[in-house]
């Protein structure tokens, strides 16, 4: 296969591993800087140009699109899709998962376990909003935040009101969620590839910190997940329409609660914690899908 890895930085661990694993399996892998792609949106033959030349002959594209460039990255990925290139994750699934509010609404509709979450616009509704999610402490999140940035734990009603009013004053969209105390400052990242959870790790926050993100100094360790956690992670990825996803969940007394579904999960933490070659697993899934697509095309041709 000739594979394009959409990534802004060739030196990133995840990008390097995807190149190494693909080449080790005999594939031709090219790293393409998403923001350097420019498109000809023509009726007859849509094309993508890169460094003065058209990008041609690719069989598949692996999107590693950062949250800050979701709009442009999704447009580039859609162009690949229009050209008949198979996307590991579709553009519509990526944009769906990046909209935190929409993704929670979709997961809720499908019966996936979630923390009680509130969303409001007017400062006059703050008191009722706090009661609705079960009172303090609460977690307040910027909808546009990533890697734990813009996430605040408010332990008292007064603190919650102050933080919410401040965010609303800045015209920021926020979520207010129940604080799952029994999780103990830890969450579980389930790495989904196709219809399997191929690896899982527990991320533990530093002492005095409740955010377990590795970018915030959290530590990662191997963890054995329960059948319910496995089922919840697979269902969450399926609802989002993602073939590869990092599903973050909390262990609550009422069962697993999904926090977020990441469409471009990093490989470094999960590979180091689990000792598994996740990059190769991604290519094995890609190979399987491509073979299945070829077989389907041949069958249709005979019909």
C-alpha positions in Angstrom: 0.0 0.0 0.0 1.0 3.6 -0.5 0.0 5.4 2.7 -0.1 9.1 3.5 0.3 10.0 7.2 -1.2 13.5 7.7 1.0 15.0 10.4 2.5 18.5 11.0 5.7 17.0 12.5 7.8 14.1 11.3 9.7 13.9 14.6 6.6 13.2 16.8 6.7 9.8 18.4 3.3 8.7 16.9 4.3 9.9 13.4 7.7 8.1 13.6 6.1 4.9 14.8 3.5 4.9 12.0 6.3 5.4 9.4 8.5 2.7 11.0 5.7 0.1 11.4 4.4 0.7 7.9 7.7 0.4 6.2 8.6 -2.7 8.3 5.4 -4.3 6.8 6.5 -3.4 3.2 4.3 -0.4 2.7 5.3 2.9 1.1 4.7 5.6 3.8 4.8 9.4 3.2 4.4 12.0 5.9 2.3 14.9 4.6 2.1 18.2 6.4 -1.6 18.9 6.6 -1.3 22.7 6.4 0.9 22.6 3.4 -1.7 20.7 1.4 -3.8 22.9 -1.0 -6.8 21.7 -3.0 -8.4 22.0 -6.3 -12.1 21.3 -5.7 -13.0 20.5 -9.3 -16.1 18.7 -10.4 -14.4 16.2 -12.7 -11.2 15.5 -10.9 -10.6 16.8 -7.3 -6.9 17.0 -6.5 -4.5 17.8 -3.6 -1.2 19.6 -4.3 1.8 19.5 -2.0 5.1 21.3 -2.5 4.1 22.2 -6.1 3.1 18.6 -7.1 -0.2 16.7 -7.1 -0.5 14.0 -4.4 -1.4 10.8 -6.4 -1.5 7.1 -6.2 -2.3 6.8 -2.4 -4.3 3.8 -1.2 -5.0 5.0 2.3 -4.5 8.0 4.6 -3.9 8.0 8.3 -5.0 11.3 9.8 -3.0 12.7 12.7 -4.9 16.0 12.9 -4.3 18.3 15.9 -7.3 19.9 17.6 -6.1 23.4 16.7 -6.3 22.6 12.9 -9.5 20.5 12.9 -11.3 22.6 10.4 -8.5 22.7 7.7 -7.4 19.1 8.5 -10.9 17.8 8.0 -11.1 19.6 4.7 -7.9 18.0 3.5 -9.1 14.6 4.6 -12.4 15.1 2.8 -10.5 15.9 -0.4 -8.6 12.6 0.0 -11.9 10.8 0.4 -13.3 12.5 -2.7 -10.3 11.2 -4.6 -11.1 7.6 -3.5 -8.4 7.3 -0.9 -9.4 5.2 2.1 -9.3 7.1 5.4 -8.3 5.2 8.6 -10.8 7.6 10.4 -13.3 9.5 8.3 -13.5 13.3 8.3 -17.1 13.3 9.6 -16.1 11.0 12.5 -13.2 13.2 13.5 -15.3 16.5 13.5 -18.0 14.7 15.4 -15.7 13.5 18.1 -13.9 16.9 18.3 -17.2 18.7 19.2 -17.3 17.7 22.9 -20.9 18.7 23.5 -22.2 17.0 20.4 -20.2 13.8 21.1 -21.6 13.7 24.7 -25.2 14.1 23.3 -24.6 11.3 20.8 -23.2 9.0 23.4 -26.0 9.8 25.8 -28.6 9.0 23.1 -27.1 5.6 22.6 -27.1 4.8 26.3 -23.4 5.0 26.9 -22.5 5.7 30.6 -21.4 9.3 31.1 -20.7 11.7 34.0 -23.8 13.9 34.6 -23.1 17.0 32.5 -24.7 20.4 32.2 -24.5 23.1 29.6 -26.0 26.6 29.9 -25.6 30.1 28.4 -26.9 32.5 30.9 -25.2 33.4 34.3 -28.7 33.5 35.8 -29.0 29.7 35.4 -25.8 28.8 37.2 -27.5 27.8 40.5 -30.0 25.5 38.9 -27.2 24.1 36.7 -25.1 23.2 39.7 -28.0 21.5 41.4 -28.8 19.6 38.1 -25.4 18.0 38.0 -25.6 17.0 41.7 -23.9 19.9 43.5 -20.3 20.6 44.2 -17.6 19.6 43.8 -17.9 19.9 40.0 -15.5 19.8 37.0 -15.7 22.8 34.7 -14.4 22.3 31.2 -13.8 24.6 28.2 -15.3 22.9 25.2 -12.4 24.0 23.1 -9.7 22.8 25.6 -7.3 19.9 25.0 -4.8 17.9 27.0 -6.3 19.1 30.3 -6.0 22.8 29.5 -9.2 24.7 30.5 -10.3 22.1 33.0 -11.0 23.3 36.6 -12.1 21.5 39.7 -14.4 23.7 41.8 -14.8 22.3 45.3 -17.4 24.8 46.6 -20.5 26.4 45.3 -18.9 29.8 45.5 -15.8 28.7 43.6 -18.0 27.1 40.9 -20.0 30.2 40.5 -16.9 32.4 40.2 -15.2 30.2 37.6 -18.4 29.7 35.5 -19.1 33.5 35.6 -15.5 34.2 34.6 -15.7 31.8 31.6 -19.1 33.1 30.6 -17.8 36.7 30.8 -15.2 35.7 28.2 -17.9 34.3 26.0 -16.4 30.8 26.4 -18.5 27.7 26.0 -18.2 25.4 29.0 -19.4 22.1 30.3 -20.1 21.5 34.0 -19.8 17.9 35.1 -20.1 15.9 38.2 -16.9 15.1 40.0 -16.4 11.3 40.2 -14.6 11.1 43.5 -14.1 7.4 43.6 -12.0 7.5 40.4 -9.2 8.9 42.7 -7.7 11.3 40.1 -7.2 8.4 37.7 -8.7 7.5 34.3 -8.3 4.7 31.9 -7.3 5.1 28.2 -8.6 2.3 26.1 -7.0 2.1 22.7 -9.5 0.9 20.1 -8.5 -0.5 16.7 -11.4 -1.8 14.6 -13.7 -3.9 16.8 -11.1 -4.6 19.6 -9.6 -2.8 22.5 -5.9 -3.7 21.7 -4.4 -2.0 24.8 -5.3 -0.1 27.9 -3.5 2.0 30.5 -4.3 3.7 33.7 -3.4 7.4 33.9 -2.8 8.7 37.5 -2.7 12.4 38.3 0.2 13.8 40.3 -0.4 14.3 44.1 -2.6 17.5 44.6 -3.7 17.3 40.9 -6.9 15.8 39.6 -6.1 15.9 35.9 -4.5 12.7 34.8 -3.4 13.8 31.3 0.2 12.7 30.6 0.8 16.3 29.3 -0.1 17.5 32.8 2.5 15.2 34.4 0.3 12.2 35.0 1.8 8.7 35.1 0.8 5.8 33.0 0.7 2.1 33.9 -0.6 -1.1 32.5 -4.2 -2.0 33.6 -6.6 -4.9 33.1 -10.0 -3.6 32.1 -13.3 -5.3 32.9 -15.7 -6.7 30.3 -18.1 -3.7 31.0 -15.2 -1.2 30.4 -14.2 -3.0 27.2 -17.8 -2.9 26.0 -18.3 0.7 26.9 -15.1 1.7 25.0 -16.0 -0.2 21.9 -19.5 1.2 21.9 -18.2 4.8 22.3 -15.8 4.4 19.4 -18.6 2.9 17.3 -21.1 5.7 18.1 -18.4 8.2 17.0 -17.8 6.2 13.8 -14.0 5.9 14.5 -11.9 2.9 13.5 -9.1 4.0 15.7 -9.8 5.8 18.9 -8.5 6.6 22.4 -11.5 6.2 24.7 -11.0 7.8 28.2 -13.2 6.5 31.0 -13.6 6.8 34.7 -14.2 3.9 37.1 -17.3 4.9 39.0 -19.4 2.9 41.4 -22.3 3.0 38.9 -20.0 1.5 36.2 -17.6 3.0 33.6 -18.3 6.6 32.6 -16.9 7.9 29.3 -15.0 11.2 29.5 -13.9 11.7 25.9 -13.3 9.9 22.6 -10.1 10.9 20.9 -9.8 10.5 17.2 -5.9 11.0 17.1 -4.7 9.2 20.2 -1.0 9.3 20.9 1.0 6.1 20.7 3.9 6.8 23.0 2.1 6.5 26.4 0.0 3.4 25.4 3.0 1.6 23.8 5.3 2.2 26.7 2.7 1.3 29.3 1.4 -1.8 27.6 4.6 -3.0 25.8 2.5 -3.6 22.7 3.2 -2.6 19.1 0.0 -0.6 18.6 1.3 1.0 15.4 1.6 -2.4 13.7 -1.9 -3.3 14.9 -3.2 -0.2 13.2 -1.6 -1.3 9.9 -2.9 -4.9 10.3 -6.4 -3.4 10.6 -5.8 -1.2 7.6 -4.6 -4.2 5.5 -7.6 -6.2 6.5 -10.1 -3.5 5.5 -8.3 -2.8 2.2 -8.3 -6.6 1.3 -12.0 -6.7 2.2 -12.7 -3.7 0.0 -10.8 -5.2 -2.9 -12.8 -8.5 -2.6 -16.1 -6.5 -2.5 -15.1 -4.6 -5.6 -14.2 -7.8 -7.5 -17.5 -9.4 -6.5 -19.5 -6.4 -7.8 -17.5 -6.5 -11.0 -18.5 -10.1 -11.6 -22.1 -9.3 -10.9 
